[in-house]
Amino acid sequence: MRVRLESSRIIKPLHEGIPPTTNHIPLSVFDKVTFDAHMAIIYAYHPPNPPNATLETGLRKALSVYREWAGRLSKDNDGEPIILLNDAGVRFVEASMDIELDQVMPLKPSAFCLSLHPSIQGNIQELVQVQITRFTCGSIVVGFTADHTVADGQATSNFLVAWGQACRGLEIHPLPLHDRGIFKPRDPPCIEFEHRGVEFKNPKLEQFHPLLDEDVDGVAVDQFHFSLGFLAKLKAKASSRNGNDKSYSTFESLVAHLWKAVTKARGLSAYQTTSVRISVNGRMRMDPRIPNEYFGNLVLWALPTAKVKDLLREPVPYGAKLIHDTVAKVNDNYFRSFIDFASHKVKEENLVPVVDMGQSVIEC
């Protein structure tokens, strides 16, 4: 099986009338602390599908609304990271395969799967890359890679919806909120929580962190499908000790189950510490609430942690409670504390972000 590349070019936003005059946007404290990497997504569609020209025009229209993706990362005169709104464009790749899509489904992590994406190797200037691969049955696979520094999962999903609206000739709605300057530190600052070792670390110091002391080489990747019946029973089991309190969510219940199963499979010693890193969307947690249309990063992390012996000995409700309680603590107070800390302490102490692409992350 071989993907045949037909074309690769840069496409730019399609503005109606005079382009906006804003020339750059400073990165927020949330942008600076996130993963500095391109994230890859893949979508497969059976026919009927629009022609590539329609997909390209729709993408250009969406880029005129989400100009950040068509820009470039740079720095201002003070050395602070910014997004240049220069409409330099995104990469648009067209490809094909002489087989039907069903012959390669379901897609699994492999070199072939990577060939359905634009390459993310080397020094990539484009903040977004798109590859449209067409199959003989009329199906298409859309490979989409985007720089996480620019936007988180929520914001990226909003952009993909906008692209779809533009392809169908619809008005893009709702419009994104572009103002990244809304996260102002308080005066005086009020740092209520410890952010060293959670979001930031000193690269010159040896620091214990539950996710940094583990060997991540040889990690196996697989797919598991859980039936609705299994998930319902698992949720009931996880919530069995809650009494009259609200039951745990399906997400909390399943993560607790997986955390326990993976910890057992790894064969860790009883007194080691095990932790799971869970991304927490701040839009619905900050007060006043930040609109879902906010375009940028607005994610921090919950780190439920336990001794291996406790996690394995106790039933699923133990892990579910740890997850629920830890995520609940990443609230408005925590986000405000992070803003104050990131604005005042990071440069002062020469700290760098803790997050690393070699670590496991569960997005929520």
SULDA-V919446 format. One record per helix or strand of 2 or more residues. SS is the DSSP state (alpha for helix, beta for strand). FROM is the first residue (numbers start at 1). LEN is the number of residues. If there is no record, write none. Layout:
SS,FROM,LEN ; SS,FROM,LEN
//
This chain:
beta,4,8 ; beta,24,3 ; alpha,29,5 ; beta,38,8 ; alpha,52,14 ; alpha,67,4 ; beta,72,4 ; beta,81,4 ; beta,90,7 ; alpha,101,3 ; alpha,111,4 ; beta,128,7 ; beta,140,8 ; alpha,153,15 ; alpha,180,3 ; beta,200,2 ; alpha,228,11 ; alpha,250,17 ; beta,273,9 ; beta,299,9 ; alpha,308,6 ; alpha,316,13 ; alpha,332,13 ; alpha,346,4 ; beta,352,2
//
